Amino acid sequence: MEQQIEEYLAYLSVERGLAQNTLDAYGRDLRAYARFLQQHNFTSFRQTEKEAVRAYLEQLHNLGRASSTISRNLAAIKSFYQFLVREDLLATDPTLHLDSPKVAKRLPRVLNLSEVETLLNQPSLEDAHSVRDKAMLEVIYATGIRVSELVSLNVLDINLETGYLRCIGKGSKERIVPLGSVAIK
């Protein structure tokens, strides 16, 4: 089972170019699913049927996992079975016609002006780490980039003269983002 998971993750990395975070999440989800199957005396993915997948999703629900977590697990499992069918390693896809749980799309809570000022005034600027932290907060505030995009920035991605930075977002999409004068300082 592990070998098929590894082959699938290699396919996702090479053929689909998915981000490392996505590969890690899919790997964790599929290995947990494989452990569940083994605990229920399955020795191969070929033996699984829709009921086994449903039982696993029910277990996740009973463990108190969020709908979004269960949805991501099902997406990983469905995609994995589609891969196995496409590679002729499986005759039929047991996840066909399985629907994901409804996931409520919550909007992020917006900080008020006082909270933003408190956040931006936190770093003390007494040492290099504080200066770095302040700069990172200012860049996030000025640009709206994701934390994962921020931490993957290189020095060459930032052009202080033009006031723009280049970041690689979800799906390896490049974006050019204006910095703003405070973030540049």
N, C-alpha and C positions, 0 to 999 in steps of 0.2 A: 504494500500500500504506500509506504514511504517513497519508494522509487517512482511511482506514478505521480505522486504529489511533487516531487523534485522535478520531474520532466515537465509537468504543467507550469511550475514556477519559472523554469528556464524559458518555456514558450512565452509566458507573459512578459518576461524581461526582454528577450531578444526580438520576438516577433511583434509584440504589442507595445513595447517600450514603456511599460508602466513604472511609476515611481517606486523607489525602494520602500517607502512607508506602506504603499498599497500591497507590494509583494509580501512584506512582513505580516501585514494583517491577514491576507489570504492564506499565507502559510500557517499562521497560528490557528485560524478558523478551520482549515482543512485537517490539520493534525489533531485538533480536539474532536472533530467529527470522526476521524479514523479511530481514535481511542474509544469513542462511544460505540462504534461498530464492533470493534474487537471485544469490548466488554459484553456485547450481546452476541458473541460467537460468530461474527462475520469474519471471514479470512480474506475476502476480496471485495472490491467495489462491484464486481460482476454479480454478486449475490444480493445486492441491495434492491429494494423495491420502494415504492412511494411511501409505504407505511413506516419504513425505517427512517426515512428523512423526516417525516411528520413527527415521529417519536422523538427524534433528536431536537427538533424545533420546540416541541412541547417541553422537553427537559430544560432547554434554555429559558423558556417562559417560566417554568416552575422554580428555576434558580433566581428569578427576579431580574433577568436581563432585560434591558430596554428594547422597545420595538425596533429602534434603529440598529441595535446590535444584532438582533435576530434577523433583521432584513439584510444586513451586510453578510452574515453567515450564510443565509440562503442564496444570496447573489454569488458568493464564492463557490458554494456547492453546485449551484446550477451551471455556472460557467465551467467548473471542473468536469461535470458530467458531459456537457456539450463537447468539451475537448476530447474526452475519452471516446465518445461516439464518432467524432470527426476523424480521430486517429484509428478507428476500427478496433479499439480496445474494449468496446462495449456495444452491444447490439441496440439497446434502447435506453433512452434517458428517463430514469425514474422521477426526475423533477419536472417533467413535462406537465403543464397545467397546474403546477403548485404556485399559489399566489403569495406574495410577500405581505407581511402584516402592514397595516396602515401606519405610517409614521407622521406624527403631527410635526409640521414645520414651524418651529418656534423662531420668532425673530429675536436677535440678540438684544439684551437690555442696553439702552443708550445711556451713556454717562452724562450727567449734567455738567455745567460749566465748572462748578465748585469741585466735583470729583475729578475732572480732567486736570484742573490746576493742582490739586493735591497730588495726583499721580505724577505729573510732570515735575513737581518740586521735590519729589522723594529723594533722588540721588543727591548726596551731600557735596559732590565734586571735590572731596578731600584727597582722593587717590585716583589712579588710572582706571580702576574698575568702576568707580562711581561715574567718572566722565564717560566711559564707554556705555554704561547703563543709561545715562541721561541721553546720550546720542541715539541709542537704540529706541528709547521711548519717543523721542522727537521724530525719528524717521517713521515709526509706525503711525504716530498721530498725524503727521503731515501727508503721508502717502496712502495709508490704508492697506498696506501690504500685509500678508499673513506672517505670523511668527516664523513658520517654516521657510518662507521666502527670505525673511530677514537674516536668519542664521545661515542661510546658504549663500549670501552675498559675498563676493570677493572684492578686494580693493579696486580692481579694474572695472567692476560693474558700476562704480560711482564716479560721475564726472561733476566735480564741484564748480567748474567754470561755466558749464551750460546749465547746471542745476537739475540734472536728470540722473536717475539710476535705472539700471537694467536688471530686471529680476526674471527668474524662471518660475512660472506658476504651475498650477495643476495641469496635468497632461503635457508637461514640458513645453508650455507655451511661453514665449518670451514677451515681456511687457516693458515698455519704456514709461517711467513714471516721473512726474515733476516732484522735486524735493521740497521746495519752499524755503524761504530765507532763514527761518529759525532753525530748521533741520540742518541747513548747510553750515551754520555757525557752529 
